[in-house]
Amino acid sequence: MALVIDGVFFQLAQSGIARVWRATLPRLAKRLEMPIVFLDRGGVNEEFDGVEVVPFPTYKSKYNAGDSQLLEQICRHYGAKVFTSTYYTTPMETPSLLLVYDMIPERLGFDLSARDWREKELAIIHARRHICISNNTRRDLLEFYPEIDPDTTSVAHCGIDSTIFKPRDESAIAEFRHRLGLHRPYYMFVGSRVQANNYKNASLFFDAVNTMGEVDFDVLCVGGEKAIPTSAVDSAGHKIIQIDLDDEGLALAYGGAAALVYPSLYEGFGLPVVEAMSCGCPVICTPHGSLAEVTLDASLKISGTSIPEMVEALRQVRVPAERERLNQRGALQAARFRWDAFADEVAMGVRALAAEADAGSHQDFYRQWAQLRKLQGEVDVVS
């Protein structure tokens, strides 16, 4: 009896979802009475305590149904009671627990006929239990899939490691800033700056920066695209630095920032805002998606549609009294989110689904599913 986890997301990217699983895997191993087998399709490059990492063929989105047959074979080889994926892959008949991160494509009008999003739809339907990373994501899931039994869905908020994401010593922050050439106050932007339908809303921030008369601050972009040089200067004279950081460096960056600017129009959770609050960094964000739920009154809220409003927020967050208020509220709010609680909820879902599998609760559903998926695989090969 085992839990098989497809590590496919690590092949695709090293962004927030990979960070969720890196934090969860060793904690999950301590909570479950069954072995955990983690399928490495590439990009893992590490070990996790209590988890067996095994090589597995690279994911090729054109042949998803055939991939499902391979996953079912590995599940049977290890005697898997439950399967879960770091993204949207599925086996044939092994009961599936799905971690649902967001409903961005559905909510923001993406082309849902694209094969990748069809595979997400299949993963949602295939799963017999769903764990959502925010209440907002759960509400959206049930809205778009009203056939799902609400009693089989739950919420597990993402967490942070408070031993890393915490207020840092001023001398360490000063050394970090000197190393990057950040000699003026700076605002942070974390993650992708270019997304389908502009839902990350980065352009609002940079348009606001360009309209400001003040040139007494710079901008630090962490992660995301490498389209801008490591260091550039915009037309108004602000230095814009792009860099990739590990968690230690990220915590130092938060600690020295005037604010994290996160004007996203939809988030499934919004991990950077909690990390920033935990490090004593004020947050400017919208109330959209999960952000109101995650930050409550601990962030400076903007609509996400007005450049003058963004400019005013960038100025306001540097007022000492406002910074103090945000930092106090942010520390209290960030303390609510820990990975141990997240792992507890995932372990509970795995145990519940394993018990249902033992009782044969989903055999008829998966038998029919396997027949349909096999037919799809044959069509994929022909096409």
ROKOLKOL-370022 format. One line per 8 residues: number of its first residue (from 0); their letters; for each residue x, y, z of N, C-alpha, C. Coordinates in pm, whole numbers, always signed. Example, Ala and Ser with C-alpha at 12.3 -4.5 7.8 and 13.67 -1.06 7.14 Angstrom:
<recs>
0	AS	+1319 -569 +780 +1230 -450 +780 +1320 -330 +780  +1285 -225 +708 +1367 -106 +714 +1290 +3 +787
</recs>
This chain:
<recs>
0	MALVIDGV	+85 -118 +0 +0 +0 +0 +88 +123 +0  +61 +218 -92 +147 +335 -105 +68 +453 -157  +126 +572 -140 +79 +693 -205 +177 +725 -315  +130 +735 -439 +214 +773 -552 +184 +918 -588  +291 +999 -596 +279 +1141 -630 +356 +1168 -759  +288 +1226 -857 +354 +1260 -983 +419 +1398 -967  +552 +1402 -976 +625 +1528 -962 +634 +1608 -1090  +534 +1599 -1176 +538 +1658 -1309 +563 +1809 -1306
8	FFQLAQSG	+513 +1880 -1204 +529 +2025 -1206 +675 +2065 -1200  +759 +1986 -1134 +901 +2019 -1123 +967 +2017 -1261  +914 +1936 -1353 +963 +1936 -1490 +925 +2066 -1561  +808 +2120 -1527 +754 +2235 -1598 +808 +2368 -1545  +826 +2380 -1412 +868 +2507 -1352 +914 +2483 -1210  +979 +2585 -1153 +1025 +2579 -1014 +958 +2688 -930  +841 +2730 -971 +772 +2842 -907 +692 +2795 -786  +587 +2871 -749 +517 +2850 -624 +468 +2710 -596
16	IARVWRAT	+416 +2641 -697 +363 +2507 -675 +474 +2411 -634  +591 +2424 -696 +704 +2340 -655 +743 +2370 -511  +735 +2495 -471 +768 +2531 -333 +668 +2468 -236  +542 +2464 -275 +440 +2400 -190 +477 +2255 -164  +515 +2184 -269 +544 +2041 -253 +676 +2017 -181  +774 +2102 -204 +900 +2086 -129 +876 +2097 +22  +788 +2186 +60 +758 +2203 +201 +672 +2089 +255  +585 +2035 +170 +486 +1938 +216 +538 +1796 +223
24	LPRLAKRL	+621 +1755 +128 +660 +1614 +117 +720 +1556 +245  +824 +1616 +304 +879 +1555 +426 +781 +1556 +541  +695 +1655 +550 +594 +1659 +655 +488 +1551 +634  +451 +1531 +509 +352 +1428 +477 +406 +1289 +511  +535 +1267 +485 +596 +1137 +514 +589 +1104 +663  +597 +1206 +747 +591 +1184 +892 +450 +1154 +940  +350 +1192 +860 +212 +1178 +903 +141 +1055 +850  +191 +998 +742 +124 +885 +679 +188 +753 +719
32	EMPIVFLD	+104 +652 +731 +150 +519 +767 +186 +437 +644  +181 +496 +527 +210 +426 +402 +332 +487 +334  +404 +409 +256 +519 +464 +182 +474 +570 +82  +561 +667 +53 +535 +769 -48 +635 +752 -160  +585 +737 -282 +668 +725 -401 +648 +852 -484  +757 +923 -508 +752 +1050 -581 +816 +1031 -718  +739 +1054 -823 +787 +1031 -959 +862 +1154 -1010  +988 +1135 -1042 +1075 +1244 -1089 +1081 +1243 -1241
40	RGGVNEEF	+1015 +1341 -1304 +1018 +1354 -1450 +1126 +1452 -1494  +1203 +1501 -1399 +1306 +1601 -1425 +1281 +1724 -1341  +1388 +1791 -1302 +1375 +1915 -1229 +1370 +1902 -1078  +1373 +1778 -1025 +1364 +1761 -881 +1500 +1786 -816  +1600 +1709 -852 +1739 +1731 -809 +1757 +1741 -657  +1682 +1663 -584 +1694 +1663 -438 +1624 +1540 -382  +1648 +1517 -253 +1582 +1410 -182 +1491 +1469 -75  +1389 +1392 -37 +1297 +1434 +67 +1292 +1325 +173
48	DGVEVVPF	+1306 +1362 +298 +1307 +1265 +407 +1180 +1180 +405  +1200 +1048 +404 +1087 +957 +410 +1015 +934 +279  +1070 +985 +169 +1006 +975 +38 +1099 +905 -59  +1048 +806 -131 +1126 +738 -235 +1107 +812 -367  +1214 +869 -419 +1210 +941 -546 +1256 +847 -656  +1171 +826 -757 +1205 +733 -865 +1193 +804 -1000  +1281 +772 -1095 +1274 +834 -1228 +1147 +790 -1301  +1095 +882 -1384 +975 +852 -1461 +982 +930 -1592
56	PTYKSKYN	+921 +878 -1702 +933 +945 -1832 +883 +1089 -1831  +951 +1171 -1911 +915 +1311 -1924 +772 +1326 -1975  +703 +1426 -1923 +564 +1452 -1962 +561 +1520 -2098  +476 +1469 -2188 +458 +1528 -2320 +309 +1551 -2339  +269 +1679 -2340 +127 +1711 -2331 +45 +1660 -2449  +109 +1628 -2560 +32 +1580 -2675 -24 +1440 -2652  +36 +1365 -2564 -4 +1225 -2546 -47 +1199 -2402  -140 +1277 -2354 -179 +1269 -2214 -245 +1137 -2177
64	AGDSQLLE	-330 +1084 -2266 -400 +960 -2234 -303 +843 -2222  -204 +841 -2311 -101 +738 -2298 -21 +753 -2171  +0 +876 -2129 +69 +904 -2004 -10 +846 -1887  -142 +855 -1894 -227 +801 -1787 -208 +650 -1774  -191 +582 -1886 -169 +437 -1880 -36 +405 -1813  +67 +485 -1842 +197 +465 -1775 +185 +489 -1625  +110 +592 -1587 +92 +622 -1445 +18 +508 -1375  -80 +452 -1443 -153 +340 -1381 -61 +220 -1361
72	QICRHYGA	+27 +196 -1457 +121 +85 -1442 +211 +104 -1321  +262 +226 -1300 +351 +249 -1186 +273 +242 -1055  +148 +287 -1058 +64 +278 -938 +42 +131 -900  +18 +47 -997 -3 -95 -968 +126 -162 -923  +237 -119 -982 +366 -175 -942 +393 -152 -794  +359 -34 -746 +384 +0 -605 +263 -28 -515  +157 -82 -571 +39 -111 -491 -25 +14 -434  -35 +119 -516 -85 +248 -467 -232 +240 -431
80	KVFTSTYY	-265 +288 -312 -404 +305 -272 -457 +439 -322  -368 +538 -327 -407 +674 -364 -299 +734 -454  -345 +813 -550 -255 +887 -639 -285 +1036 -624  -181 +1117 -630 -201 +1261 -645 -92 +1315 -736  -119 +1430 -793 -25 +1490 -888 +10 +1631 -842  +133 +1672 -869 +171 +1809 -841 +109 +1906 -942  +55 +1850 -1052 -18 +1933 -1148 -140 +1854 -1194  -168 +1845 -1324 -296 +1789 -1368 -278 +1662 -1449
88	TTPMETPS	-212 +1564 -1392 -200 +1433 -1455 -286 +1333 -1378  -322 +1225 -1447 -411 +1125 -1386 -369 +984 -1427  -388 +887 -1338 -376 +747 -1379 -509 +701 -1440  -529 +572 -1449 -653 +519 -1506 -755 +485 -1397  -717 +397 -1304 -814 +346 -1206 -773 +366 -1061  -653 +415 -1036 -613 +440 -898 -684 +565 -847  -753 +559 -733 -826 +675 -682 -735 +796 -664  -786 +911 -706 -703 +1031 -713 -752 +1139 -616
96	LLLVYDMI	-656 +1196 -543 -677 +1314 -460 -611 +1431 -532  -684 +1539 -552 -629 +1651 -629 -614 +1775 -542  -496 +1833 -546 -472 +1964 -484 -508 +2069 -588  -606 +2152 -557 -655 +2254 -651 -597 +2389 -610  -515 +2446 -698 -444 +2570 -665 -526 +2694 -696  -594 +2695 -808 -671 +2812 -848 -764 +2773 -962  -852 +2867 -996 -940 +2851 -1112 -920 +2969 -1206  -793 +3005 -1225 -759 +3120 -1308 -809 +3105 -1452
104	PERLGFDL	-783 +2993 -1521 -829 +2983 -1661 -981 +2996 -1673  -1052 +2935 -1578 -1198 +2937 -1583 -1252 +3076 -1550  -1196 +3139 -1448 -1247 +3268 -1401 -1211 +3382 -1496  -1096 +3374 -1561 -1048 +3486 -1641 -1064 +3466 -1791  -1140 +3366 -1830 -1179 +3352 -1970 -1070 +3302 -2063  -983 +3214 -2016 -885 +3151 -2105 -957 +3061 -2205  -885 +3022 -2308 -938 +2926 -2405 -936 +2786 -2343  -1048 +2743 -2290 -1054 +2616 -2217 -1056 +2495 -2310
112	SARDWREK	-1062 +2520 -2442 -1053 +2408 -2536 -909 +2364 -2558  -812 +2444 -2512 -671 +2405 -2523 -648 +2275 -2445  -563 +2189 -2499 -548 +2056 -2443 -502 +2058 -2297  -413 +2150 -2263 -364 +2156 -2125 -479 +2180 -2028  -571 +2271 -2064 -683 +2300 -1974 -787 +2190 -1977  -795 +2119 -2089 -884 +2001 -2090 -831 +1895 -1994  -698 +1883 -1986 -640 +1787 -1892 -666 +1830 -1747  -669 +1959 -1721 -707 +2005 -1588 -851 +1963 -1558
120	ELAIIHAR	-939 +1983 -1654 -1079 +1943 -1636 -1089 +1794 -1606  -1012 +1714 -1680 -1014 +1570 -1658 -961 +1535 -1520  -857 +1605 -1476 -800 +1578 -1344 -901 +1609 -1233  -976 +1717 -1250 -1078 +1753 -1151 -1188 +1649 -1147  -1230 +1603 -1264 -1338 +1503 -1269 -1288 +1368 -1219  -1164 +1334 -1250 -1107 +1205 -1209 -1095 +1195 -1058  -1063 +1305 -993 -1038 +1303 -848 -1167 +1276 -772  -1155 +1197 -668 -1269 +1169 -580 -1266 +1256 -456
128	RHICISNN	-1155 +1321 -431 -1145 +1420 -324 -1060 +1537 -373  -1096 +1658 -328 -1027 +1779 -371 -989 +1861 -248  -863 +1905 -245 -817 +1995 -139 -777 +2126 -206  -842 +2235 -165 -820 +2367 -224 -733 +2451 -132  -650 +2536 -189 -553 +2610 -107 -609 +2740 -51  -736 +2767 -77 -803 +2880 -12 -953 +2857 -20  -1028 +2927 +63 -1174 +2920 +56 -1224 +2976 -76  -1156 +3078 -127 -1196 +3135 -255 -1181 +3033 -368
136	TRRDLLEF	-1070 +2959 -368 -1051 +2857 -470 -1159 +2749 -459  -1194 +2711 -337 -1300 +2610 -318 -1433 +2662 -372  -1468 +2786 -343 -1593 +2842 -395 -1594 +2841 -547  -1482 +2881 -607 -1476 +2882 -754 -1486 +2740 -811  -1417 +2645 -747 -1423 +2506 -793 -1568 +2457 -795  -1640 +2480 -686 -1777 +2431 -677 -1872 +2507 -770  -1838 +2632 -802 -1918 +2706 -898 -1903 +2650 -1039  -1779 +2622 -1077 -1756 +2572 -1213 -1783 +2423 -1227
144	YPEIDPDT	-1782 +2350 -1116 -1810 +2206 -1118 -1915 +2174 -1012  -2040 +2215 -1038 -2146 +2194 -938 -2177 +2048 -913  -2129 +1958 -999 -2152 +1816 -978 -2066 +1758 -868  -1962 +1830 -825 -1875 +1783 -718 -1949 +1793 -584  -1942 +1688 -506 -2001 +1688 -373 -1919 +1779 -281  -1978 +1886 -227 -1900 +1975 -139 -1837 +1903 -20  -1899 +1792 +23 -1845 +1719 +138 -1713 +1649 +106  -1679 +1636 -22 -1552 +1574 -59 -1445 +1678 -87
152	TSVAHCGI	-1475 +1804 -61 -1377 +1912 -79 -1341 +1971 +56  -1218 +2017 +69 -1173 +2082 +192 -1075 +2192 +157  -1033 +2267 +257 -940 +2379 +238 -816 +2356 +323  -701 +2373 +262 -573 +2371 +333 -495 +2493 +287  -489 +2594 +372 -413 +2713 +337 -264 +2681 +331  -196 +2740 +232 -52 +2725 +224 +14 +2784 +348  +139 +2748 +369 +209 +2795 +487 +343 +2859 +452  +414 +2897 +555 +551 +2947 +540 +637 +2885 +649
160	DSTIFKPR	+765 +2886 +625 +861 +2841 +726 +904 +2965 +805  +854 +2975 +929 +880 +3095 +1008 +1024 +3104 +1057  +1101 +2996 +1041 +1243 +3005 +1077 +1323 +3075 +969  +1266 +3085 +849 +1332 +3155 +738 +1267 +3290 +714  +1135 +3290 +701 +1064 +3414 +671 +1026 +3483 +801  +1119 +3568 +845 +1107 +3639 +972 +1185 +3770 +958  +1160 +3867 +1046 +1239 +3992 +1042 +1388 +3962 +1057  +1468 +4028 +975 +1612 +4001 +971 +1694 +4113 +1035
168	DESAIAEF	+1815 +4077 +1072 +1907 +4172 +1131 +1940 +4282 +1029  +1942 +4405 +1077 +1965 +4519 +988 +2099 +4511 +916  +2200 +4457 +983 +2331 +4448 +918 +2329 +4350 +802  +2254 +4238 +817 +2243 +4140 +708 +2167 +4200 +590  +2062 +4278 +621 +1987 +4344 +515 +2074 +4446 +443  +2153 +4522 +519 +2240 +4623 +459 +2343 +4559 +366  +2398 +4445 +407 +2495 +4375 +323 +2429 +4325 +195  +2307 +4272 +207 +2231 +4226 +90 +2208 +4342 -8
176	RHRLGLHR	+2165 +4456 +44 +2138 +4570 -41 +2265 +4621 -109  +2374 +4623 -35 +2501 +4668 -93 +2544 +4576 -206  +2525 +4446 -185 +2566 +4347 -286 +2488 +4367 -416  +2361 +4407 -407 +2278 +4425 -525 +2282 +4568 -579  +2350 +4657 -508 +2353 +4796 -553 +2223 +4870 -527  +2150 +4828 -424 +2024 +4894 -388 +2054 +4997 -278  +2090 +5116 -318 +2132 +5218 -223 +2018 +5315 -188  +1905 +5298 -256 +1788 +5380 -226 +1675 +5287 -178
184	PYYMFVGS	+1567 +5341 -121 +1450 +5257 -93 +1406 +5184 -220  +1349 +5067 -204 +1305 +4992 -322 +1174 +4918 -295  +1097 +4904 -402 +976 +4823 -399 +1006 +4688 -463  +936 +4585 -417 +957 +4451 -471 +838 +4406 -555  +869 +4332 -660 +768 +4261 -738 +818 +4118 -751  +737 +4021 -709 +779 +3881 -707 +699 +3801 -807  +769 +3722 -891 +702 +3630 -982 +693 +3683 -1123  +610 +3618 -1202 +597 +3648 -1343 +540 +3788 -1366
192	RVQANNYK	+598 +3858 -1462 +547 +3989 -1500 +462 +3983 -1626  +461 +3868 -1692 +382 +3851 -1814 +299 +3725 -1799  +168 +3739 -1803 +78 +3625 -1792 -37 +3642 -1889  -100 +3530 -1926 -217 +3537 -2013 -321 +3629 -1950  -380 +3714 -2033 -483 +3809 -1988 -432 +3906 -1881  -300 +3916 -1865 -239 +4013 -1774 -294 +4004 -1632  -326 +3883 -1587 -390 +3875 -1455 -296 +3910 -1341  -164 +3898 -1362 -71 +3942 -1258 -64 +4094 -1248
200	NASLFFDA	-108 +4163 -1355 -129 +4308 -1350 +0 +4385 -1325  +113 +4331 -1368 +241 +4397 -1346 +248 +4533 -1415  +182 +4545 -1529 +190 +4671 -1605 +137 +4789 -1525  +38 +4766 -1439 -15 +4874 -1356 +94 +4932 -1267  +171 +4843 -1205 +280 +4886 -1116 +385 +4964 -1193  +433 +4910 -1304 +541 +4975 -1377 +495 +5104 -1445  +368 +5108 -1488 +315 +5233 -1542 +310 +5341 -1434  +271 +5299 -1312 +266 +5395 -1201 +405 +5447 -1168
208	VNTMGEVD	+504 +5358 -1164 +641 +5398 -1134 +690 +5500 -1237  +657 +5478 -1362 +703 +5567 -1469 +638 +5705 -1463  +522 +5715 -1400 +454 +5844 -1394 +494 +5926 -1271  +563 +5864 -1177 +596 +5932 -1052 +713 +6028 -1071  +700 +6146 -1015 +807 +6244 -1026 +926 +6209 -939  +900 +6137 -830 +1009 +6100 -740 +1103 +5998 -807  +1232 +6021 -792 +1329 +5923 -841 +1418 +5881 -724  +1357 +5876 -607 +1432 +5840 -487 +1409 +5696 -446
216	FDVLCVGG	+1371 +5612 -541 +1351 +5470 -511 +1382 +5386 -634  +1403 +5257 -613 +1429 +5162 -721 +1330 +5046 -712  +1344 +4949 -802 +1252 +4835 -810 +1333 +4706 -818  +1298 +4610 -734 +1361 +4479 -736 +1259 +4376 -781  +1285 +4310 -894 +1198 +4204 -946 +1264 +4070 -914  +1192 +3983 -845 +1246 +3854 -806 +1174 +3744 -883  +1252 +3659 -952 +1193 +3551 -1029 +1130 +3603 -1156  +1041 +3522 -1213 +972 +3562 -1335 +1061 +3558 -1456
224	EKAIPTSA	+1020 +3633 -1558 +1089 +3630 -1686 +1224 +3700 -1679  +1311 +3661 -1771 +1445 +3721 -1777 +1452 +3825 -1890  +1337 +3878 -1930 +1335 +3968 -2046 +1409 +4099 -2018  +1405 +4147 -1894 +1479 +4270 -1865 +1621 +4234 -1824  +1718 +4322 -1847 +1855 +4293 -1806 +1864 +4279 -1654  +1976 +4227 -1607 +1996 +4214 -1463 +1978 +4349 -1394  +2021 +4456 -1458 +2002 +4590 -1404 +1976 +4686 -1519  +1868 +4765 -1506 +1834 +4862 -1610 +1783 +4987 -1541
232	VDSAGHKI	+1766 +5094 -1617 +1712 +5219 -1565 +1596 +5259 -1654  +1479 +5286 -1594 +1363 +5324 -1674 +1373 +5471 -1716  +1274 +5518 -1791 +1280 +5654 -1847 +1275 +5761 -1739  +1222 +5726 -1621 +1214 +5824 -1511 +1339 +5823 -1424  +1428 +5727 -1444 +1552 +5723 -1367 +1555 +5623 -1254  +1455 +5535 -1245 +1454 +5432 -1143 +1535 +5312 -1189  +1623 +5262 -1104 +1695 +5139 -1134 +1600 +5020 -1116  +1599 +4929 -1213 +1515 +4809 -1206 +1606 +4688 -1214
240	IQIDLDDE	+1609 +4610 -1109 +1696 +4493 -1099 +1611 +4366 -1104  +1654 +4270 -1184 +1588 +4139 -1188 +1686 +4035 -1137  +1638 +3947 -1046 +1727 +3848 -987 +1647 +3728 -941  +1711 +3612 -942 +1653 +3492 -879 +1717 +3476 -742  +1636 +3444 -642 +1684 +3431 -505 +1637 +3301 -442  +1719 +3243 -355 +1671 +3133 -273 +1591 +3191 -157  +1536 +3104 -72 +1449 +3153 +34 +1521 +3248 +130  +1648 +3219 +157 +1725 +3305 +247 +1739 +3445 +188
248	GLALAYGG	+1775 +3451 +60 +1787 +3579 -7 +1653 +3651 -19  +1549 +3574 -41 +1415 +3632 -54 +1372 +3698 +76  +1400 +3631 +189 +1365 +3688 +319 +1439 +3819 +344  +1566 +3825 +306 +1644 +3948 +321 +1588 +4058 +231  +1547 +4020 +110 +1491 +4118 +17 +1362 +4177 +72  +1275 +4092 +125 +1153 +4142 +189 +1187 +4236 +304  +1286 +4196 +385 +1320 +4273 +502 +1366 +4414 +472  +1426 +4434 +356 +1477 +4566 +320 +1384 +4649 +234
256	AAALVYPS	+1272 +4591 +189 +1187 +4658 +90 +1094 +4762 +152  +1064 +4864 +75 +961 +4960 +115 +825 +4892 +116  +804 +4798 +23 +678 +4722 +18 +691 +4613 -88  +614 +4507 -71 +589 +4413 -178 +466 +4464 -252  +479 +4481 -383 +366 +4527 -466 +313 +4406 -541  +185 +4373 -515 +126 +4249 -566 -16 +4279 -617  -25 +4344 -735 -155 +4394 -782 -236 +4291 -862  -220 +4163 -831 -281 +4055 -908 -434 +4067 -911
264	LYEGFGLP	-491 +4032 -1026 -636 +4034 -1042 -700 +3901 -1001  -618 +3800 -976 -670 +3673 -923 -552 +3594 -867  -571 +3538 -750 -474 +3446 -691 -548 +3330 -628  -485 +3211 -638 -540 +3096 -568 -507 +3101 -420  -389 +3158 -387 -352 +3182 -248 -273 +3314 -238  -153 +3317 -295 -70 +3437 -288 +40 +3423 -186  +124 +3321 -204 +229 +3291 -107 +323 +3409 -80  +365 +3486 -180 +457 +3597 -150 +402 +3698 -51
272	VVEAMSCG	+270 +3721 -50 +219 +3823 +42 +234 +3777 +187  +218 +3648 +213 +235 +3597 +350 +382 +3598 +389  +468 +3558 +297 +612 +3562 +324 +656 +3704 +359  +609 +3800 +279 +647 +3939 +302 +599 +3987 +439  +472 +3962 +471 +419 +4006 +600 +497 +3945 +716  +537 +3818 +700 +611 +3751 +806 +750 +3811 +825  +804 +3875 +721 +937 +3935 +727 +934 +4083 +766  +816 +4135 +796 +806 +4275 +831 +806 +4368 +712
280	CPVICTPH	+755 +4318 +599 +749 +4397 +475 +603 +4433 +447  +568 +4561 +440 +431 +4599 +406 +391 +4546 +268  +262 +4522 +250 +211 +4465 +126 +107 +4557 +66  +122 +4584 -64 +19 +4651 -143 -41 +4544 -236  -171 +4523 -227 -233 +4421 -314 -379 +4458 -339  -443 +4381 -423 -586 +4397 -449 -665 +4306 -355  -798 +4318 -355 -880 +4225 -278 -929 +4107 -362  -872 +4088 -480 -926 +3991 -575 -878 +3848 -545
288	GSLAEVTL	-957 +3751 -590 -923 +3611 -567 -914 +3585 -418  -804 +3523 -378 -785 +3487 -237 -719 +3596 -154  -677 +3707 -216 -592 +3803 -146 -662 +3869 -28  -791 +3899 -39 -863 +3956 +75 -868 +3855 +190  -891 +3729 +157 -896 +3622 +257 -762 +3603 +327  -654 +3611 +252 -522 +3583 +306 -466 +3701 +386  -496 +3824 +344 -436 +3940 +410 -530 +4010 +508  -661 +3994 +493 -759 +4064 +577 -725 +4214 +582
296	DASLKISG	-703 +4270 +702 -673 +4414 +712 -524 +4441 +722  -442 +4342 +685 -297 +4353 +704 -224 +4400 +579  -297 +4444 +477 -234 +4496 +356 -302 +4624 +315  -233 +4700 +230 -290 +4822 +173 -358 +4782 +43  -491 +4794 +38 -568 +4743 -75 -587 +4850 -182  -574 +4807 -308 -605 +4891 -423 -697 +4813 -515  -765 +4882 -605 -859 +4815 -695 -788 +4734 -802  -667 +4778 -838 -594 +4709 -945 -626 +4762 -1083
304	TSIPEMVE	-696 +4876 -1090 -736 +4931 -1220 -694 +5076 -1240  -639 +5142 -1137 -613 +5285 -1143 -466 +5316 -1118  -403 +5383 -1213 -264 +5425 -1195 -251 +5528 -1083  -336 +5633 -1078 -325 +5728 -966 -341 +5661 -830  -431 +5563 -821 -450 +5490 -695 -324 +5414 -657  -259 +5352 -754 -134 +5280 -729 -25 +5378 -684  -16 +5492 -751 +85 +5592 -713 +64 +5636 -569  -61 +5661 -531 -89 +5704 -394 -53 +5595 -294
312	ALRQVRVP	-77 +5468 -328 -42 +5358 -239 +110 +5347 -222  +184 +5366 -330 +330 +5359 -323 +385 +5470 -233  +319 +5584 -234 +363 +5693 -146 +319 +5668 -1  +195 +5623 +15 +139 +5606 +148 +215 +5502 +230  +261 +5395 +162 +324 +5286 +236 +459 +5326 +293  +513 +5439 +251 +639 +5488 +305 +619 +5586 +422  +493 +5614 +456 +464 +5698 +573 +485 +5612 +698  +569 +5655 +791 +605 +5570 +906 +487 +5512 +982
320	AERERLNQ	+384 +5592 +1009 +270 +5542 +1086 +197 +5431 +1010  +185 +5445 +879 +117 +5342 +800 +202 +5215 +792  +331 +5231 +780 +420 +5114 +778 +409 +5037 +910  +407 +5110 +1019 +398 +5045 +1150 +267 +4968 +1164  +158 +5030 +1120 +28 +4961 +1126 +29 +4834 +1043  +78 +4844 +920 +81 +4727 +832 +172 +4618 +886  +284 +4655 +942 +377 +4555 +994 +320 +4483 +1116  +252 +4555 +1201 +191 +4491 +1318 +81 +4395 +1277
328	RGALQAAR	-8 +4440 +1190 -117 +4354 +1143 -62 +4238 +1060  +41 +4265 +980 +98 +4162 +894 +159 +4048 +973  +230 +4080 +1081 +292 +3976 +1163 +187 +3884 +1224  +77 +3942 +1273 -31 +3862 +1332 -98 +3773 +1227  -122 +3830 +1109 -190 +3753 +1005 -101 +3642 +950  +27 +3671 +929 +117 +3570 +874 +133 +3451 +967  +119 +3473 +1097 +136 +3364 +1194 +28 +3258 +1181  -78 +3286 +1106 -187 +3188 +1087 -151 +3078 +989
336	FRWDAFAD	-46 +3098 +909 -21 +3009 +796 +109 +2930 +818  +94 +2799 +842 +207 +2711 +866 +191 +2582 +786  +305 +2528 +741 +302 +2408 +657 +255 +2284 +733  +275 +2279 +863 +231 +2161 +938 +80 +2145 +928  +6 +2253 +939 -140 +2246 +927 -180 +2204 +785  -107 +2253 +686 -133 +2214 +548 -114 +2064 +529  -1 +2012 +579 +28 +1870 +566 -74 +1785 +642  -123 +1834 +755 -226 +1761 +829 -350 +1740 +744
344	EVAMGVRA	-392 +1843 +674 -514 +1834 +591 -493 +1740 +473  -375 +1747 +411 -347 +1656 +299 -344 +1512 +347  -280 +1486 +460 -274 +1350 +515 -414 +1299 +546  -499 +1385 +599 -636 +1346 +629 -710 +1306 +502  -690 +1382 +394 -754 +1350 +268 -705 +1218 +210  -573 +1193 +220 -517 +1067 +171 -578 +949 +248  -584 +960 +379 -640 +850 +460 -787 +825 +426  -863 +931 +410 -1006 +915 +379 -1025 +847 +245
352	LAAEADAG	-946 +887 +145 -961 +826 +12 -912 +682 +14  -806 +652 +89 -758 +514 +100 -864 +425 +162  -935 +476 +263 -1042 +397 +326 -1155 +372 +227  -1187 +472 +147 -1291 +454 +44 -1247 +353 -60  -1119 +355 -95 -1067 +257 -192 -1078 +115 -135  -1044 +100 -7 -1056 -32 +56 -1200 -81 +54  -1295 +11 +64 -1436 -26 +65 -1492 -43 -76  -1409 -18 -178 -1453 -34 -317 -1551 +73 -362
360	SHQDFYRQ	-1545 +191 -298 -1645 +295 -323 -1644 +347 -466  -1530 +348 -531 -1518 +415 -661 -1485 +319 -775  -1500 +191 -753 -1458 +92 -855 -1534 +109 -986  -1667 +123 -980 -1746 +134 -1103 -1710 +259 -1182  -1692 +370 -1110 -1656 +495 -1177 -1525 +480 -1251  -1424 +427 -1184 -1292 +419 -1247 -1286 +312 -1355  -1366 +210 -1345 -1368 +108 -1451 -1417 +172 -1581  -1524 +249 -1573 -1575 +317 -1692 -1479 +426 -1740
368	WAQLRKLQ	-1419 +497 -1643 -1322 +600 -1679 -1207 +541 -1761  -1155 +428 -1716 -1041 +366 -1783 -1075 +329 -1927  -1195 +283 -1948 -1236 +248 -2085 -1238 +370 -2175  -1292 +480 -2125 -1297 +603 -2204 -1157 +659 -2229  -1073 +655 -2127 -938 +709 -2139 -855 +626 -2236  -876 +497 -2237 -805 +411 -2332 -842 +447 -2475  -970 +473 -2499 -1014 +514 -2633 -949 +646 -2672  -941 +738 -2577 -878 +866 -2606 -731 +848 -2641
376	GEVDVVS	-665 +758 -2570 -525 +731 -2599 -506 +678 -2741  -596 +595 -2786 -589 +542 -2923 -607 +654 -3025  -696 +748 -2996 -717 +863 -3085 -593 +950 -3088  -531 +970 -2970 -409 +1052 -2964 -300 +995 -3053  -284 +865 -3049 -178 +800 -3127 -204 +818 -3276  -329 +803 -3318 -365 +819 -3460 -344 +962 -3505  -382 +1058 -3418 -372 +1198 -3458 -230 +1252 -3447
</recs>
